[in-house]
Protein backbone atom coordinates (compact mmCIF):
# COMPACT_ATOMS: atom_id res chain seq x y z
CA UNK A 1 0.00 0.00 0.00
CA UNK A 2 1.39 3.39 -0.94
CA UNK A 3 1.30 6.34 1.40
CA UNK A 4 -1.29 9.03 0.66
CA UNK A 5 -0.04 12.10 -1.14
CA UNK A 6 0.01 15.02 1.27
CA UNK A 7 1.81 18.33 1.47
CA UNK A 8 1.47 21.28 3.79
CA UNK A 9 3.11 24.66 3.30
CA UNK A 10 3.19 27.93 5.22
CA UNK A 11 3.62 31.32 3.54
CA UNK A 12 3.13 34.91 4.58
CA UNK A 13 0.92 37.13 2.39
CA UNK A 14 0.12 40.74 3.27
CA UNK A 15 0.50 40.10 7.00
CA UNK A 16 -1.57 36.92 7.04
CA UNK A 17 -0.22 33.42 7.47
CA UNK A 18 -1.43 31.10 4.71
CA UNK A 19 -1.45 27.37 5.44
CA UNK A 20 -2.05 25.38 2.26
CA UNK A 21 -2.83 21.68 2.32
CA UNK A 22 -2.52 19.47 -0.76
CA UNK A 23 -3.72 15.88 -1.08
CA UNK A 24 -5.50 13.64 1.38
CA UNK A 25 -6.16 14.85 4.91
CA UNK A 26 -6.89 11.62 6.73
CA UNK A 27 -5.69 9.38 9.54
CA UNK A 28 -2.40 8.60 7.78
CA UNK A 29 -1.53 12.26 7.16
CA UNK A 30 -3.03 13.75 10.33
CA UNK A 31 0.19 13.81 12.41
CA UNK A 32 2.02 15.82 9.75
CA UNK A 33 -1.02 18.06 9.24
CA UNK A 34 -1.31 18.73 12.98
CA UNK A 35 2.36 19.64 13.24
CA UNK A 36 2.32 22.10 10.36
CA UNK A 37 -1.03 23.56 11.46
CA UNK A 38 0.37 24.21 14.95
CA UNK A 39 3.39 25.95 13.42
CA UNK A 40 1.12 28.09 11.24
CA UNK A 41 -1.10 29.00 14.18
CA UNK A 42 1.89 30.04 16.30
CA UNK A 43 3.23 32.14 13.43
CA UNK A 44 -0.18 33.81 12.94
CA UNK A 45 -0.42 34.58 16.66
CA UNK A 46 2.94 36.37 16.45
CA UNK A 47 1.94 38.49 13.42
CA UNK A 48 0.33 41.90 13.92
CA UNK A 49 -2.75 40.96 11.88
CA UNK A 50 -3.24 37.65 13.73
CA UNK A 51 -4.88 36.15 10.62
CA UNK A 52 -4.57 32.51 9.57
CA UNK A 53 -5.88 31.46 6.17
CA UNK A 54 -6.25 27.70 5.70
CA UNK A 55 -6.27 26.89 1.99
CA UNK A 56 -8.06 23.61 1.30
CA UNK A 57 -8.54 24.01 -2.46
CA UNK A 58 -6.06 21.24 -3.28
CA UNK A 59 -7.36 18.78 -0.67
CA UNK A 60 -8.63 15.67 -2.43
CA UNK A 61 -10.06 13.89 0.61
CA UNK A 62 -11.13 15.33 3.97
CA UNK A 63 -11.66 12.73 6.68
CA UNK A 64 -13.03 13.27 10.18
CA UNK A 65 -9.52 13.85 11.57
CA UNK A 66 -9.20 16.78 9.17
CA UNK A 67 -12.45 18.21 10.45
CA UNK A 68 -11.22 17.70 14.00
CA UNK A 69 -8.04 19.61 13.14
CA UNK A 70 -10.11 22.53 11.83
CA UNK A 71 -12.38 22.53 14.89
CA UNK A 72 -9.41 22.35 17.26
CA UNK A 73 -7.75 25.34 15.63
CA UNK A 74 -11.00 27.29 15.68
CA UNK A 75 -11.21 26.69 19.45
CA UNK A 76 -7.54 27.54 19.88
CA UNK A 77 -8.09 30.78 17.95
CA UNK A 78 -10.57 31.92 20.58
CA UNK A 79 -7.72 31.86 23.12
CA UNK A 80 -4.95 33.26 20.93
CA UNK A 81 -6.90 36.03 19.21
CA UNK A 82 -6.16 34.60 15.77
CA UNK A 83 -8.82 35.01 13.09
CA UNK A 84 -9.15 31.94 10.88
CA UNK A 85 -10.49 31.97 7.34
CA UNK A 86 -10.94 28.94 5.10
CA UNK A 87 -10.43 28.77 1.36
CA UNK A 88 -12.41 25.91 -0.11
CA UNK A 89 -13.92 25.50 -3.55
CA UNK A 90 -14.24 21.78 -4.22
CA UNK A 91 -17.39 19.88 -3.36
CA UNK A 92 -15.19 17.21 -1.78
CA UNK A 93 -14.30 19.67 0.97
CA UNK A 94 -17.23 22.10 1.12
CA UNK A 95 -19.86 19.36 1.39
CA UNK A 96 -18.20 17.75 4.42
CA UNK A 97 -17.77 21.12 6.13
CA UNK A 98 -21.43 21.99 5.50
CA UNK A 99 -22.85 18.62 6.59
CA UNK A 100 -20.94 18.71 9.88
CA UNK A 101 -21.95 22.29 10.63
CA UNK A 102 -18.39 23.58 10.67
CA UNK A 103 -19.38 26.14 8.04
CA UNK A 104 -21.09 28.07 10.85
CA UNK A 105 -17.76 28.38 12.69
CA UNK A 106 -15.66 29.65 9.78
CA UNK A 107 -15.85 32.27 7.09
CA UNK A 108 -15.09 30.52 3.80
CA UNK A 109 -13.70 32.20 0.71
CA UNK A 110 -13.15 31.14 -2.90
CA UNK A 111 -9.57 32.42 -3.13
CA UNK A 112 -6.62 33.20 -0.91
CA UNK A 113 -6.37 36.89 -1.78
CA UNK A 114 -9.95 37.59 -0.69
CA UNK A 115 -9.46 35.52 2.48
CA UNK A 116 -6.31 37.47 3.33
CA UNK A 117 -8.13 40.77 2.82
CA UNK A 118 -10.92 39.52 5.06
N, C-alpha and C positions, 0 to 999 in steps of 0.2 A: 504494500500500500504506500503510495506516495504522500508526502506531506502536503497539506493545503497551501496554496499560494497566498501569501500575506505580506504586506509591507505597511509600515507606518512611518510617517515623516512629520517633522515639526519645522515650520518656517515662521518668520515674522513678517507681517504685511501691515503697513500703516498703523503700527502700534498694537495690533492684535496678533495673538498667537494662533496659527492655523495648524491643526492636527489633521492630516489626511490619511485615511485608511484605504488600502487597496486589497481586494481579494476577499477571502472568506473570514468572517469574524465569528468563530465558533469555539468549541471546547479546546480544540487543538491549538488554536492561535491566541486564546484568551490570556495566557500569562504574558506573552510579548505585548499584546494590546494594552493590558493593564499597566505594564511598566512604562510604555511610551506615553500613555494617557496621563499617568501621574507626573511624568516629567513635563508634559505640556501644561498641565494645570499649575504646577509650581512656577513655571516660567510666566504664565499669564498672571498669576497672583503678584509677581514681582514687577510687572509692567504697569505703567501709569494708567493705561486704559482698562486694565483688568478684564480683557475680553478674550475668550477662547472660542474659536470657530472650529467645529468638528465637521470635516468634509467626508461625507459618506457616499459621494457620487460613484466611486469606483468599487464599492463593496458589492460583491456578487452573492453573498449569503450572509444573513444576519440571524444568528441563533439567539437563544434566550440569554446566554452569557454576555452577548454583545449588548442586549437591552439592559441587563443588570449593570454593565459598565457605564452606560449612559445615565441610568438612574442614580448610580452611586456618585458620579461626578456632578450631577444636578444637585444632589443633597450636599455634597462637599462645597459646591459653589455658594450655597447659602451661608456657610461659615467663613469662607475666604473672601467674599465680596466679588468673586469673578462672575461675569455675565457669560453664559454659554449660548451659542447659536449653532444650529445644525444646518448643514447643506446636504440636501437629499433630493434626488430627482427620479430615481428608478423605483418602479413599483415594488421591486424586491425588498427595498428598504422602507419606503413610505407606508406600504400596506401594514407591515409588522408594527411600525411605530403607531399608526392609527388604531389598529385593532387592540393593542395593549393599553391605549390611553396615554402613552408617553407624549403624544403630540400636544397635549394640554400643558405639559411641563416645559416645553421648548418652543422657541420661535424658529421656524424652519424657512430656509431661503433656497432659491434655485441656483445661486452662484456665490462663489466666495467673496467677490468684491462687494456685493450687496450685503452679505452677512457681516463683513468687516465694518462697513459703514453704519450698520445697525439701523 
